[in-house]
Every structure is written in structure tokens, then in C-alpha cells.
């Protein structure tokens, strides 16, 4: 199965083959073609404890479902349908992981003064961890644009994306995009 950019009957034949099912080699080729999208979404949407290999497996399952249910006629529509399905799946994974972190109300205890002091005790961190964090933040601030720095400052001060947008006089989407770009830059810095 080829998803190439040729015009005419090749695209229609390709989409028909996708709906009827593919052999393993054809599926591997198709997945390889859309792998940059898979990786980009993994980097763009942070899901705690979701390794890239796990996300690749999830993406393969999504692609199989998309291929079975797709009824369009063009590869552009297929690409859009696949992308939205992958986004929906990664958001489902994020929500599932967040739901597991909720603490039942009966298990929540008030914070005592002793516990409060241990949370604020910076000496409990190892010096190399503190140095690495400071270095990473400094590198991030140097890599970010002035707008991205303003957004990071607002978020660091506790503003939500909506509040940061009104504070900076721009759209919420622009703030989200700036946060996404800053997050990508931070991941790149941490990977070095």
C-alpha cells in the first residue's frame, strides 16, 4: 500500500486497500510514513509516565481502527482523521492517568506545620539537582522568545492559560502555542 502524492486512481486504490485491510509489511510502511506525526503529538501532549514506545503501540492500534472505519476518498482526509484520532487517544490516556492520581477525600489530611517545613526545605534536594534545574531554566529562558518568557512567567505565577491570555492581551490559543513551544524547547534542553 502506498500513500504517495500521485494524482488519479492510485489514491483511490490506496484508500480502498486501507479499508479492506493490509498485510503487515504494508502497515509498517504506512506507520513509518505517519511516524513524524506520532512523535510530534507525543512531544506536544505531555502524559506522565507515557514512554515513546508505549505511545507508538497505542498509535498503531489507533491507526488500525482508523483504517477500518475510514470512509473518505482522499489521503488528505485520511491524514486529518488519523491525526484527530491520535489526539483523542492521547487525551484519553492523559485523563485516565490524572483520574488515578485523585486522592479520596477521606485520605486527605490537613497539612501540619512540621510537614509544611519539609516541603519548603530546599536543603533536602541534592546540590547537583538544584544546579541542573537552575542551569536548565537559564537555558530555557535564553532559548525562548520574549513572548514565550512572558507566558512562562504568568504560568509560573499561577495564572491559567485563560488568565494569562487576558493578562497579556492575546488569545488563549496564542498562549497555548507559546507554552507548547517552550515545552518542546525544555524537552530538547533536558535531552542534551
Number of C-alpha atoms within 10 A of each C-alpha: 20 17 17 11 10 9 8 8 9 15 19 16 14 17 23 17 16 24 17 9 15 15 10 9 10 15 19 13 14 17 18 12 14 15 15 11 17 23 14 11 16 20 15 16 15 15 19 10 9 14 10 13 9 11 20 16 11 16 26 18 13 18 21 17 14 20 22 13 12 16 13 14 14 13 16 11 13 18 14 11 18 23 20 12 17 24 18 13 16 21 15 13 17 17 12 12 15 12 10 8 8 8 9 7 7 6 7 8 7 7 8 8 8 8 10 10 10 11 9 9 9 11 9 9 9 9 11 9 10 13 11 12 13 12 13 16 14 11 15 21 17 11 15 18 14 11 14 22 18 17 24 21 13 18 16 10 10 11 15 14 19 15 15 23 19 13 13 15 9 12 13 17 12 15 25 17 13 20 20 17 16 21 19 17 17 18 14 11 15 13 7 5
